[in-house]
């Protein structure tokens, strides 16, 4: 029994398959195939768990879910599948929330730029740059506050 990986066990199973009428070769062939399948499933299972443990992307979590589904009832794959699906749903919700707040920020920046242009135009038309500058300062402070709030909501850990 020098086999250490899936390939070794499959090679041994192939050899035992050629001499099935010799002693317990047929039984040993089945054991080798079974052991190779166990090694393969263990590798897939561990790979899925690894993808779940790290800061996973949506793609990685989807791959882990597919792998766990393919494993069926093997080990505690169903329990891990439920965890992966929950983590994926949480990640998608978080990304949607971040996308919303980033769009809101971009909208506010656009309004700020329009406000600045209108302020300069008003200052030129009314010869009143002092009031235009005050308006600019107020808009700038408002944009800083909005940016801080948006960054706060985007960085909330779920």
CORPELIN-V47565 format. One record per residue. PHI is phi in whole degrees, 0 to 359 (* if undefined). Layout:
phi=PHI
phi=PHI
This chain:
phi=*
phi=261
phi=291
phi=234
phi=220
phi=303
phi=297
phi=300
phi=293
phi=291
phi=296
phi=296
phi=298
phi=297
phi=295
phi=296
phi=293
phi=279
phi=232
phi=299
phi=275
phi=268
phi=38
phi=255
phi=299
phi=296
phi=294
phi=294
phi=298
phi=299
phi=297
phi=295
phi=296
phi=298
phi=295
phi=296
phi=296
phi=297
phi=298
phi=296
phi=296
phi=298
phi=299
phi=297
phi=297
phi=296
phi=296
phi=295
phi=295
phi=299
phi=296
phi=282
phi=289
phi=278
phi=289
phi=280
phi=271
phi=301
phi=298
phi=297
phi=293
phi=295
phi=297
phi=298
phi=297
phi=297
phi=297
phi=295
phi=296
phi=295
phi=284
phi=62
phi=269
phi=294
phi=48
phi=247
phi=303
phi=300
phi=294
phi=293
phi=298
phi=299
phi=297
phi=296
phi=295
phi=296
phi=297
phi=297
phi=298
phi=296
phi=296
phi=296
phi=299
phi=297
phi=295
phi=295
phi=297
phi=298
phi=298
phi=300
phi=292
phi=291
phi=295
phi=299
phi=297
phi=299
phi=297
phi=295
phi=297
phi=298
phi=298
phi=298
phi=296
phi=296
phi=300
phi=297
phi=296
phi=295
phi=296
phi=297
phi=298
phi=296
phi=298
phi=293
phi=291
phi=257
phi=53
phi=228
phi=285
phi=297
phi=293
phi=296
phi=294
phi=299
phi=299
phi=298
phi=297
phi=298
phi=298
phi=297
phi=297
phi=298
phi=294
phi=296
phi=297
phi=298
phi=297
phi=299
phi=297
phi=294
phi=298
phi=301
phi=291
phi=286
phi=260
phi=298
phi=273
phi=265
